[in-house]
Amino acid sequence: MESSLRQPSLRSTVVQILDRAVSDQRITDEEALVLFEHADLATLGEAADAVARRLHPENYRTYNIDRNINYTNICVSGCRFCAFYRPPGHPDGYVIEQDSLFKKIEETLELGGNQILLQGGLNPSLPLTWYEDLLRSVKNRFPQVNIHGFSPPEIDFLARRSGMTIEDVLRRLKDAGLGSLPGGGAEILVDRVRRELQSRKVDSEGWLEVCRTWHRLGGRGSATMMFGHVETLAERIEHLRRLRELQDETGGFTAFICWTFQPKHTALEQIRKHGAYDYLRTLAISRLYLDNFANIQASWVTQGALIGQLSLRFGANDMGSLMIEENVVSAAGTRFRTTEAELRQLITQAGYVPRRRNVFYELVDE
């Protein structure tokens, strides 16, 4: 790469692409690939930071307090990248009991949280009515809590198991108390990659259709990307393009979050773990490419607090969640933890005022 950068024409091309992105001109897939292959990390960070500052000229950066509650670990998807799931009948399989769920929510509220992230596996023993009852029980007892719940693969699985349309399932869940839709299960939105990672989960267009339908019903939700496994750089960009196109269509995504695949204890453990260098490059290019996404989150959960802090100079305007509880990444051997005080200190040390928000990026502190 260093020898390539010495070529004046190539260096000039990189500068031109970055200048266009910084000045709010949309870059193409081909230009994003040039950045992946030839732009140096510092220059990418500087450009991504300029875009973040243009979109967020305010003197603060945000975070929220929530808890990732995995209501079940029983799953038939068989994802090769997952160390968390258990097949039906496994002695370690579980479905959360209501008392345990309520206790977790109470602890979240005591720490200042206002939301739970409710996700699980593709559990064939749980009918749609079970999910409706779960949502109603939470909202009846904790009406102030937003339920950020059920990733697109879970919604698709429920629809197929119930013989219903995606829209009907989402309407019923929304009526029962679902507040917003997390972007989990996207991995890479390229079917070649998805077939290699798993065989039973919804395909790329199906994932997008769940989000499209939710947005059409007036719902909001996040978009994600897990990278650093079997995908190519061009396929990372194809993933970003499909998100950008849907955001052009609906405007329903609140934020984008990307993180590196954690291989330990998975069926893909032989894959080299990607570190901070690749994470920061991908984060910065995502900020440059996703010109219609207002918010980009840092992933301190997979990268650690200091790289999370550095992300605020590589295009992120949000430190993500305090993540009181996290089980999926932890099952793959990555266990970073923080406190609200540390999270606020990291934002302050990066030169910003820390502000607490909700899932819709509305400020909720005084």
N, C-alpha and C positions, 0 to 999 in steps of 0.2 A: 504493500500500500504506500509506503514511504516513497519508493521510486516513482510510482504513478503520480503522487502529489507534486513531484518536481516538474512535471509536464505543465508548462504555462497554460495551455489550452484547457486541460482538465481542471486545474486549479481555478481558472477563470469561470468555467462552467459551474463548479460548486458554489462560488461566490454569487454568481447570477441567480442560481436557484434559491439560495438562502436570502438574498436581497428581495426576491419576489415574495417569498413566504412572509418575511418580516413586514413587508408593505401591504399585506393582506391580499395577495394574489394567489389563487389556488395552484398548487403544484400537482404534476401528473404522477402516475405510477412509475413511469420511466425515470422521472427526476428524483423520486423518493429512492429508487434503487441506486442511482448515482450517489446519493447521500450515504446510503448504507455501505456502499463499497469503497467510497473515496474520501468522504469528509472526515476530518479529524474530530475527536471527541470534544475538545475545548471549543472549537468553532461551532459545532452543533449546539452545545450548551448555551453559548452566547446568543445564538439566533433564537433558540427555543425560549430563552429567558426574555428576550425582547418581545416575542409574540405574547407570552404570558403577561408581561407588564402592559402591553397595549390593550389586551382584553380585560385586565384587572389592574387598573392604575391605582386602586385603593391601597392604603398603607398596611392592610392586614392580610393574613392568610388563615384559612379555616381548618377546622377539624370537627368531628362529631363523636358522640359517645353512644355506642350501641353494643349489642352482644350477638354473636353468631351462635344461634341455638340449632343444633342438628337434631331434628325431631326423630330421625331414624337413621341407622347406618346400613340397613338392609337394602340391597340394590341388585338388580339383574342386568345392569348395563355392562358390567365387566370391563370398565375402562382400564387400560393397561397402565395409565399414569396415576392411578388412585391407590393410595395406601390406607384409605379410611374405610371403604365399604366392606360389608360382609354379605355373602350370598344367603338366600333364604335357608333357614335351618341351621345356620352356623351358631355355635354356642355363645359367641360374643355379639350376636345380633340383638338389637333392641328397638323398641318404639317408646318414645318418652311418655311418662305418666303425667297426668295433669298437675299433681302436686309439685312435682319436680320442675315442670315448666313455670308454674306460678312463682316458685321460689327464685328461679333464675331471673324472672322479670322484676320481682321486688328488689333483688340485689342491684339490677341495672338502674332502677329508678333511684335507689339510695345513692348511687354514684353520679347522679345527674343526667342519666340517659333518657332518651325520649323515643327509642326505637329498638326493635329486635329484628335481626336478620334470621329468617326462619327458612332453613333449607335441609334437605335430606336426600335419600337415594330414590331410585325408581322401585318402590316397594309394592309388589303385586297384591299384597294382602290388605292394603288401605284403599277403600272406596272414596269417591268424591265426597260423600256425606261425612266421612271422618274428617276431612279437611275443613268442610264447612262448620262442623261442630267445634273443631279446634279454634278456628278464627272467631266464632261467636263467643266461645268461652273466654278467650283473651280480651276481646273488646268489651264484653259485659263487665269484667272485673277491672280492666285497665283501659278505659275509654281514651285516655290521653296518649296511649302508646301507638306509634305507627308500626304496622306490620309490613316490613320489607321482605316479601316472601315468595318462595317457590320459583325456581329458575325456569327458563323456557323448556328445557328437557323434561322437567317435572310436569309442567302444564301439558305438553304434548303427550306424555305418557298417560296422564289422567284422561285426556280426551280420547285417546285410542282405547284405553281400558273401559271407558264408560260408553263408547259408541256415540260420542257427542262431538260437536264442532269445537274448535278452539275458542271461538267467540262465546259460545254458551257456557263453557267451563269458566272462562275469565269473568263473565257477567255474574255467575253464581258465586265465585270466590270474592269478587268485589262487593257484592251485596252482603256477604257474610263478614266483611271487614278487612279484606286485603287492601293495603294502602299504596304500595309501590312494588315494582318488579325488579329483582336483582338480575344482573347480567351473567350469572354463572352458566357454566356448561357451553360457553362459546368456543373455548380453546382456540382453534384456528378455523375460521369459516371457509374452509376449502374441503370438499368432500374426499379428495384423495387422502388428505391428512386424517380426516375423521375416521375413514375406513381403517386406517392403520392403527389408530389409537383405540378404537372401539367399534363394535358392529351393531349395537342395538339402540344407540341413542339417536335422537332426531338429527336429520341432516342439516346442512347449512341453510338452505332455503326455509326449512321448517323452523329453525331457531329464529330466523328473521321474521317469519310470518307470525310467530307468537308475539314478538315485540311490536310488530306493525299493528296487529289486532288490538293489543293493549293500549297502544298510543291512540288508535282510532276511537277507543272507548273513553278517551280522556285521561288515561293513566300515564304516569311517568316512570322511568326506570333507568338503570345504569347499563353500560356496555363494558365488556371486558375482553382481554386477550391473555391467554397463557401461552408463552412461547419458549423456545429453546429445547425442543424435543426432536420431532421428525420433519418439521417444516423447513422450507427454503426461505431465503430473504424475500423472494418474489411472492411467496405465499403469505408471508406476514403482511406485505403491502396489499395483496388481494383482500385479506381480512379487513384491513383498515378501509379499503375502498368500499366494501359492502356496508360497513357501518356508516361511512360518510354519505353514501347514497340513500340509506334509509333515513338518516337524520335530515337530509335535504327534503325527503318526502314527508316526514311526520314531525320533526322537531321534538320528539318525545324523550330523547336521551338526556338525562341530567348531567352525566359525567362519564368519563372513560377511565378505566383502571387496567393496567397491564402488570404482569409479574412473570418471573422466570419459573419454569418447571422445576419442581423439587423431586429428584429421582429416587431418593433413598426409600427402601422398603417397597418399591413398586416393581412391576414386571419390566420396566424400562430402566432398571437401576444401572445398567451398563453405560447409559448415556452420560456424557460429561456434563456436570452441573455448570450452568452459565452463571457468571458472577456480575459484579457491579458494572463492569465496563460495558457488557452487552446490554444490561438493563438500562443504563443511562443513555446509551445510543438509541435504543428503541423508544424509550420514553421521549427523548428530544424529537425524534423524527415523527412520532405520533402527534406531538404538539404542533409541529409544522404542517403535517398533512391534514389533521382533523380540524380544519378551519371553521367548521360549524358546531364544534363542541365547546361549550363555555368553560367547562371544568375538567381538569385532569388531576387525578389523585396520585399521590406517592404510595409506594408499596413498602413501607418499613417492615411489614409483617414477614416478607421474604428476604429483605435486604438488610435489615437492621436499622437502628435509629439514625445513625450518622449518614448513611446513604439516603435514607428517607429525607433527612434534612437537606442534603445536597440536591435532592430532586427538586426542591423549591428554586434552584438555579438552573434546572434543566427542563423547564416547561410546566412543572406541576404548580398549581395554585392552592392545593389542598393536601393536608397530611393524612387524609383518610380518617379511619375510625380508631378510637382508643382500643377497640376490639377486646372487650372484657373477657370474652371466651372465644377461642379458635381451635378447631379440632382437625380440620382436613390437612392444612399445611403442617401442623404439628405431627400428624401421623407419618409424614414423610421426613421427619427428623429435623425440621426447622422450627425453632422455638424462641422467637424474639418476643419479648414482652416490654411494656412500658406503662407509665402512669400518666394521668392527666397533667400533673405538674411537669413531668419530663417532656411531654409532648408540647406543652406551652413554652417551655424553656428552649426547645429546639427551634420553634418558630421565631421566638424572640432573638435568639442568637443568629438566625438567618437574616435578621434586619426587619422583621415585620411584627405587627401586633397580632397576638393570637386571638381568634374569635371562634366561638362555638356556633355550629349551624345544625340544621336538621337535614334529612335526606333530600329535600327540595332546594337546598342551599339558601334557605332563609336563616338569617342570624337569630339565635335564640338566647344569647346572653344579653346582659344589660349594657 
